[in-house]
């Protein structure tokens, strides 16, 4: 009774949502693919002749492209390294019982609630400004020359800002993993003669491996598309020292008004993201199997 | 060697005293079982011996050496946990090898010992599996394997069989007893199951609220319980304890008579009663008999089949020499 009828009823009722979702995804993708084959600039939007793959060759041969690709990878890997290692250390700290641990946990999580633009502006103006930024003042106070972060170390500045934003996420996921480690296992390892470091290396870290995988996968997806932090701080500069693929694509459209090249860049970015995803899933996806 | 002496050992968590001062001698090669109702402090006592908890006062001496301040790994003891506490991401081989690896033993010796342990415990076929792929009994064996490769001075078992089903429990009970016969190493075993205690122990320590109520061999505890608590705790089904006029006839506050020491008859006897529930197991018959001599039904055990059913009238006669007498404080009168 229940099976056939409910099946078709379920299909009918799910259909609107599925159709909306399809349109939502397919239409932009199809439009982007279509635009990427046109000579479509905002300076002359009424004449958009078909030019085949010329936008792609233009985008891929742009000397900035390789720099942007390298920057993207450095940005992703740098932020992942800081958040995973830092996240593990902070999670270990927060797993201890000490006075005020609840307040500390709340404070640690707080950066996650700050909007990317706001976070980047706060860092740019209040922390990293060489004259009145906290870091500059501190360096001066101990007798060192202040660093002009945004011009001297633009990519590192962005990595620091983004890592600050994502550290709470990593910490939170890793902390829950840490708290699910059974006390018995730690005690058994202690009886077996393992010291604190051995327990961490042989028991705690393997136990957290699945959570670490989740953190890496989710963060990679978001880190590949970092844009706001670059826009409000370095604007990709100096030169292209802090331009990533996402920013380069946006630049094609906003600065140069070249919708065609931007669309081609968008498609390239999608392909690159998929390559990264395949690598990641191959590399660490086996941790997700129960 | 595996001599463990507890001297005036005390444990308190803040205000809550779990174990008031307690002395206990465990001799080399003994199989000692701590038994008691839940919350009596038996697991805490084991963890104190293991070093997983710090004592609040007193001394723990292992093989003549003061071990009170030693960390768990330095005490030469191995522990089997109730949850097995296997390392889920390691194969059986790596689990068993872990303590040896931590001790910095060379790989050839590790392999030799692990292979030997695996053979002894019939784990050869699972040696490369992960704990998640094993049944409860197999996991239990891995946990024991991890304990024996270290060749410890004594084994500590914390309710190791309580996660197994009844049939497996009986099997593992035998295996642990055999292991003790073979290794002749001191074993300290915590359980709340008095059948496990009776079947495995050389020496039973009955605990209540952190106090030792009685120490003795299983049969000593069975035939000469020191007080009403031990009398009620050891033996299954429980000893019948009667007060009032019946007890007064024997010059006692309370008398106790085990179910198997009440003779049953359908025609004549000391106490008349009515069968409330009858349990026929074939090998034994258990009757719950309501009788005016006691408020609660008396439990009676008869060998083999005794053909009575609910509502039937039976007569019970206690075997005079098997009656236990207790005074007003619950202590046995000898």
Contacts between the chains, C-beta under 8 A, distances in Angstrom:
chain1	res1	chain2	res2	distance
A	182	B	83	6.7
A	182	B	85	6.9
A	184	B	81	5.0
A	184	B	82	7.9
A	184	B	83	4.9
A	184	B	85	3.8
A	185	B	85	5.1
A	185	B	86	7.9
A	185	B	87	6.4
A	187	B	52	5.4
A	187	B	72	7.8
A	187	B	79	7.9
A	187	B	81	7.4
A	187	B	85	6.9
A	188	B	79	7.1
A	188	B	81	6.0
A	188	B	85	3.8
A	188	B	86	7.9
A	188	B	87	7.8
A	188	B	146	7.8
A	189	B	87	7.6
A	189	B	98	7.4
A	189	B	102	8.0
A	190	B	52	7.2
A	190	B	71	7.6
A	190	B	72	5.2
A	190	B	73	6.6
A	191	B	50	6.5
A	191	B	52	7.5
A	191	B	72	4.9
A	191	B	73	6.5
A	191	B	77	7.3
A	191	B	78	6.7
A	191	B	79	5.0
A	191	B	99	7.9
A	192	B	73	7.0
A	192	B	98	5.4
A	192	B	99	3.8
A	192	B	102	5.5
A	192	B	146	7.2
A	192	B	150	7.6
A	193	B	73	3.8
A	193	B	99	5.8
A	193	B	102	4.0
A	193	B	103	5.6
A	194	B	73	7.6
A	194	B	98	7.6
A	194	B	102	4.9
A	198	B	102	6.1
A	202	B	87	7.4
A	202	B	98	7.2
A	203	B	87	6.3
A	206	B	87	7.7
A	206	B	89	4.1
A	206	B	90	7.9
A	207	B	88	7.7
A	207	B	89	7.2
A	209	B	89	7.5
